[in-house]
Amino acid sequence: MKKDLFGKALLDYHSGNYSEDIITSTNISDEDELPLPYLFRGYSEMPKLEQKALQLAKGKVLDVGCGSGSHSLWLQDKGLKVKAIDYSEGAIQVAKERGVLQAELKPLLEETESFDTILLLMNGTGIFQELSQVSKYLKHLKSLLNPNGQVLIDSSDISYMYEDEDGGMWLDLNQSYPGELDYFLSYKGKEETPMKWLYLDFDTLNTACLTAGLKCEKVIDGEHFDYLARISL
Ligand SMILES: C[S@@+](CC[C@H](N)C(=O)[O-])C[C@H]1O[C@@H](n2cnc3c(N)ncnc32)[C@H](O)[C@@H]1O
């Protein structure tokens, strides 16, 4: 069972009880802090990939895995109609309290409306969890797109994480795809149930899109092996 520590952290920050950051780690990396203020970032603090995605958004928008609702709020202020979904109760409560007009507790695979723009930001491919689920998620996203619709999604090629100090590469041969990570999160001394979190390099995403009958183009590269892609029918 998920403890929704991510949602609890968002709720704490939102209600003025900010004392600690979220701690994350993966099967291939040590502990790292995820500063809570970052999860409430304004447009000027967003990476350029996210700013670009917001600029490209049009029509009726679905913000998948909206977190505290930062992207939804910006688009709403610009006059776009936005629906925000997340499977974290705390996230949805915070998004509503911050002013997201349509925020629903719902996993992506249970969404059924159709949209002109679907946003998946802050390693949007993470939601697919593992390579074997990518085609299922892409087909579902395809079913939610209006005829001229688009999916704007960011991810990274994390092969750099397998480089050792002298530039050599190591790979765990038991691991099927290097972007499939086990992701651990803790907050205020409590540990969340481990999750799977997927990073997809652009070529792998592009191939999966072609197989699902979708077009995929890279919009821009980010500053550290990351990129923004636009998927369309
Ligand atoms: C890395 S956070 C990003 C939050 C927000 N988009 C941002 O950029 O600040 C990922 C979010 O996706 C949500 N999430 C993960 N899997 C999901 C799924 N299958 N359906 C809906 N939300 C999901 C998590 O609860 C979390 O809020």
The ligand as an SDF file (V2000), in Angstrom:
LIG
                    3D

 27 29  0  0  0  0  0  0  0  0999 V2000
    7.6640   13.6850  -10.2500 C   0  0  0  0  0  0  0  0  0  0  0  0
    6.0290   14.0820   -9.7100 S   0  0  0  0  0  0  0  0  0  0  0  0
    5.7180   15.4670  -10.7870 C   0  0  0  0  0  0  0  0  0  0  0  0
    4.6500   16.3860  -10.2830 C   0  0  0  0  0  0  0  0  0  0  0  0
    4.3550   17.6140  -11.1650 C   0  0  0  0  0  0  0  0  0  0  0  0
    3.9970   17.2180  -12.5340 N   0  0  0  0  0  0  0  0  0  0  0  0
    5.5230   18.5520  -11.1820 C   0  0  0  0  0  0  0  0  0  0  0  0
    6.1610   18.6790  -12.2440 O   0  0  0  0  0  0  0  0  0  0  0  0
    5.8200   19.1880  -10.1440 O   0  0  0  0  0  0  0  0  0  0  0  0
    5.0390   12.7740  -10.4450 C   0  0  0  0  0  0  0  0  0  0  0  0
    3.5720   12.8580  -10.0980 C   0  0  0  0  0  0  0  0  0  0  0  0
    2.8590   11.8600  -10.8430 O   0  0  0  0  0  0  0  0  0  0  0  0
    1.9190   11.2210  -10.0060 C   0  0  0  0  0  0  0  0  0  0  0  0
    1.6420    9.9030  -10.6290 N   0  0  0  0  0  0  0  0  0  0  0  0
    2.4870    8.8530  -10.7650 C   0  0  0  0  0  0  0  0  0  0  0  0
    1.9100    7.8410  -11.4250 N   0  0  0  0  0  0  0  0  0  0  0  0
    0.6510    8.2530  -11.7530 C   0  0  0  0  0  0  0  0  0  0  0  0
   -0.4330    7.6650  -12.4510 C   0  0  0  0  0  0  0  0  0  0  0  0
   -0.3470    6.4310  -12.9600 N   0  0  0  0  0  0  0  0  0  0  0  0
   -1.5650    8.3740  -12.5980 N   0  0  0  0  0  0  0  0  0  0  0  0
   -1.6650    9.6280  -12.0760 C   0  0  0  0  0  0  0  0  0  0  0  0
   -0.6740   10.2480  -11.4140 N   0  0  0  0  0  0  0  0  0  0  0  0
    0.4750    9.5680  -11.2440 C   0  0  0  0  0  0  0  0  0  0  0  0
    2.5720   11.2230   -8.6360 C   0  0  0  0  0  0  0  0  0  0  0  0
    1.6250   11.0860   -7.5870 O   0  0  0  0  0  0  0  0  0  0  0  0
    3.2640   12.5760   -8.6360 C   0  0  0  0  0  0  0  0  0  0  0  0
    2.4260   13.6120   -8.1470 O   0  0  0  0  0  0  0  0  0  0  0  0
  1  2  1  0
  2  3  1  0
  2 10  1  0
  3  4  1  0
  4  5  1  0
  5  6  1  0
  5  7  1  0
  7  8  2  0
  7  9  1  0
 10 11  1  0
 11 12  1  0
 11 26  1  0
 12 13  1  0
 13 14  1  0
 13 24  1  0
 14 15  1  0
 14 23  1  0
 15 16  2  0
 16 17  1  0
 17 18  1  0
 17 23  2  0
 18 19  1  0
 18 20  2  0
 20 21  1  0
 21 22  2  0
 22 23  1  0
 24 25  1  0
 24 26  1  0
 26 27  1  0
M  CHG  2   2   1   9  -1
M  END
$$$$
